Amino acid sequence: MPRLPAALAEPRHPLRAIAVGWLLACPVSLALAALANHVFPAAPPPDFGVIGPGTVALLVLFSPLVETLIMAAVLEVLLRIVRPAYAIVLSAIGWGIAHSYAAPSWGLVIWWPFLIFSTLYVTWRQRSAWAAIGVVFCVHALQNLGPALYLLNQAPG
């Protein structure tokens, strides 16, 4: 497994882990989104079915919490079956596939942040599952904040 930044590899400083996790997840996923839009310009974006402040609540609070809890459960099962590096990769691929059902090109973008989220979960579960869930939730919420605010600005009226 490649050498990870200490903030991702050691469960010592939660705020540092959150900041580094977000800095590793967000710019790469934005680049992947730009690439996906370039390669598949006609691909529909995901439709969240919510307009206005509900979009922010859905994307920044509800979805990160639910997805983090599901990811934690899946990773706990995977970690009983395969080595941590494989569990992390399988988790990221699974989330990419799951998000592809909402919008096919979205899966190409989502796998990377979930690779970071899964890595953080596996690292922080050494402290406790709740510490891992908290760190991952925060990174995931920050990851979704920019798109949520963008969508909020796109709302009519």
Secondary structure as UniProt FT lines:
FT   HELIX           6..9
FT   HELIX           14..39
FT   TURN            41..42
FT   HELIX           53..56
FT   HELIX           57..62
FT   HELIX           63..81
FT   HELIX           84..100
FT   TURN            101..102
FT   TURN            104..105
FT   HELIX           106..124
FT   TURN            125..127
FT   HELIX           129..154
//
